[in-house]
Every structure is written in structure tokens, then in C-alpha cells.
Amino acid sequence: MCSFLSTSKWVLFELVVLSLGIMVAFQFKVLLFTARRIRLPFPPGPSKKWIIGNLSDIPTAEQWIVFTEWAKRYGNIVHARVLQTHLVVLNDVETAIDLLDKRSTIYSSRAPVPMLDMIENLNFSSMLPHNDRWREHRRMFQGFLKPGAVGSFERYQYQQADDLLCRLRDTPDQFLSHLRLESSAIMMSAIYDYNAASMDDHYLKIVEKSVENIAIAAMPGAFLVNDLPFLRHVPEWFPGGGFKAFVRETKMWTDQMRNDTLRIVQNKIEAGEASDCLAAQLLEGCQSENQLNNIKSVCATAYAAGAETSSSTLQGFFYAMVNFPDVQRRAQQEIDEVIGWDRLPTLEDRTSLPYIEAVYRESLRWHPVTPIGVPHYTTDEDVYNGYYIPKGTTIIPNVWAMTRDPRKYQDPEIFDPSRFLEKDGSLNKDDVHYLFGFGRRICPGRHLAAVTIWLSIVRILATFDIKKKKDSSGKEIQVDRGYSGNALAIHPHPFECDIAPRSEIIKGLIPDKITQPHS
């Protein structure tokens, strides 16, 4: 036993020496590389410590706040370094478009994430590098999620929007859970033709746990192995090897997410039951095991991205309605004038409701679900405005700073839909497209998500009043703003509000009962 401990100490000592040696070698490589780049400067940024760079400057939580402070100090493009990784943070839409859209040839990949690489067969589309597998995934997405194709999923969106109204009427205190369920159920229906009854549903729990672990694994600073990839070869029992247990657990969940959910559709196909969901359409052309693996990954990615975006945005919308009642009243006035009280709004009414459209856009801006976007990765070196950007740089679009740009959005913390309207009441050209990503990595499901969010917002406003809850003494309970989650997806802190039908007449428009789930 003593001999084993002694050997372990020597192995640990050798590992530490090896790590320091690699860091020192990298530091000399940086100096040599700097001399070779004709002395072009990196973009401005915070001062860097020898070897670790800005490792201690970047928190593991609310990174977007730090990056936005950097923007105020250093400008719209900021350089930092974490160990051997170069980071460039883009803080305004114009710079992001210049690089991620106009130079997408070299800015469309994803940085290697060893934690995700160790989760075998994951191949989450949004995390893939710019390679043939990603292009195949993109082709699958584009065929079914382009603007002209998402109409085939409208029946699921109407069904779940009606079910949401029923749940808000019957159990309004559980509204946060209802919003999560609506978003998740729409994606499960559209992708797998499966109607979930609650967030306790077996399949929803599998996907929710998988997505949670994937987000943690990919979060910058969460695991040292993502910055020092050689650590992946450390055995699990060795000090610092505990991340492998997390990888093993995540693989268990993601295997279920990929296989169990697709089996729902495969069973229906084998039973001769017709279905026009995304998975069924993709399975029609499946001719190999490789294609089947791609289908599993594409469907899992589509579900995770769609459910997360819609749910979080709608939670932010409720938070805004509680704190900005004048906006709610103006929106309801437009609905009453255009739609009346004898029917619920439909998607055909969208162009006739410019203020509702402005509420939708402001909901996306005011509560950006992904405040720093999914980072891009350069596959070649570049020069931008006299600044040098090395090959292999992680490019972070700071979406939070973009939504708070004082040149575009005066008083950005105020929820003000009128910022998207011209003086005559028509919509301006700011459609907040940047909130769905940039260039070739823009979210392929953005059109489906946009319809889900808009339809939910307009029907909730048409049928319910949302107000601050009162305590036992009749005093309004104040709602403090705050976020939970991580940089890949944030949600408002849980809060209470009072939700009630606007009138008995309008209450009668709400369907009597919730759609029965599949057995």
C-alpha cells in the first residue's frame, strides 16, 4: 500500500512537471509566433499574466457581464487568452456580421471540446466543427425547417398553445412549469409525434437531463480538460480525473435521448401508423447506419434547441408583463381592436398586429436566452481593422452587449416594444435576427421557434391579465430580476404572479380540456 502511494506521488509529480513544461513551451511558441506575424497587434483587451493569461479574469458564471464591461473599456472587439486558447469577444452586431457572416469561410467552425468528444456518438449538431458531418446535418435541417416547410408543424403549435391556455386557467400558480411543458411538448410532437402530459414524462426527463449535462460539459471554465486536452488520458481514479465519471453519466443520458425517443417513431412505422413528424420524414430516406446516427443527432439537437429557446423567452415575457403593465394594456388593446372578443388570434393575424410583433421582438432582445451565443472557431488566421486574429481562435459573440447597445437601444433595461416601431406605427427593419446566431451557424430552427413564441404571446395576451401577486395584507409582491442557468441558456429566477382570464366572455374561448397524451 505504501509502495502504491509512493508511486502515485511520483506520477502526480511527473504530471505536474509535464504540465508546466507544456505551458512554458507554449509561452515560447506564443513569443515566436508573435514575432512572425509582422508585429500586427491583437485586438485590445485586459492585461495577461504569464502562462495562464486571463484565466483568473473570466468567471464561470455570468461571463456576459464581464465581457460587456470589457466592451466599455476596450471596444467592440476584445482579445483575451486562457492558457493556450486565444479568445476574441465581439460586442456589436456590425463587427459580428463582418466576421461571422461576411468571412464565414474561416469563422464557421466550433472549438474542440474534449468533454463532448469523450461522449461517444453524441455529435450534437450545434457543437460539430465545420465538416462533412455538420454539412449533412445542416442539409437535413434545411429540408424541413426552412420558412416554407415549418407550416406542416402548425397543428402541433396550435394544439399545445390551446393546452397551455387550459393549464393557465386551471392551475395558474404553476405557470413556469406550464411554459416549459408547452415548449417541450411542441418539439416532441413536431419531431417525434409524441404528446407529453407533464414535465414528469419519461422522455422529457431524459432529454432535459441530457441537455443540462451537455451544457455543463461545454461551458468555458467548467472542466480543466477542455483547456488542457492531454488530461483526458488521466485515469478516473487519479486526482483530477473525476470528470470521467461525469462523462460516463452524460453518455448514459444522451444514449437514451438519441435512441429511446427515435424508437417512438420507429415503432409507429413498423406498426404501419402514418406520421409526418420530422423524424419520420428523415427515416424515409435512411439507407445506412451512418445516416441513422445522423438522424438521431439531428432530432435530439432540434428538440433541445427549440424547447430551450421558446421556454426561456416566454418566461422572460411573463416577467416583463408583470413589471411593465402599460405594455400589456397597449398590446391587449391592439388585439381587441383587430381581432375582437369572439375568437382567438391565429398566425394569419400576424401582419395585422404590429405592436404584438414588437412585443415579440422586445421579448427576444430584453431576455436573450443565450447571452454569449455559441462560440465560433477560426480555421485560418485573419486580419481585421489592423488587428491580428490567429488560426484556432475561439470567437465569442457577446449577444448580451448587442442587446444593450446604447446606439440602438436607449434605456436597454426598460421593456419597450415601441423601439421596434416607426412613428406611423409600422415595424422598423430591426428584426433582432442576431439572437439566432450568425453566418453558416445560424439556428436552422429559428422559423419554428419564432412561430411558437409569437403564437403563445398573442394568445396569452388575448385571454389573460398578468399582474403582480399580492401578499396577505394586499400589498404587491415585488419581483426582482435575476437569472439562473449558464452562458449557453439562462432563465429568469422563479417568481410569482397573478394570472386570471380577462373576462367571462374571453374565458369561454379557452378550450374546455387538455389534449389527451399518447399512451
Secondary structure, 3 states (H helix, E strand, C coil): CHHHHHHHHHHHHHHHHHHHHHHHHHHHHHHHHHHHCCCCCCCCCCCCECCCECHHHCCCCCHHHHHHHHHHHHCCEEEEEECCEEEEEECCHHHHHHHHHCCHHHHCECCCCHHHHCCCCCCCHHHCCCCHHHHHHHHHHHHHHCCCCHHHHHHHHHHHHHHHHHHHHHCHHHHHHHHHHHHHHHHHHHHHCCCCCCCCCHHHHHHHHHHHHHHHHHCCCCCHHHCCHHHHHCCCCCCCCCHHHHHHHHHHHHHHHHHHHHHHHHHHHHCCCCCCCHHHHHHHCCCCHHHHHHHHHHHHHHHHHHHHHHHHHHHHHHHHHHHCHHHHHHHHHHHHHHCCCCCCCCHHHHHHCHHHHHHHHHHHHHCCCCCCCCCEECCCCEEECCEEECCCCEEEECHHHHHCCCCCCCCCCCCCHHHHECCCCCECCCCCHHHHCCHHHCCCCHHHHHHHHHHHHHHHHHHEEEECCECCCCCECCCCCCEEEECCEEEECCCCCEEEECCHHHHCCCCCCCCCCCC
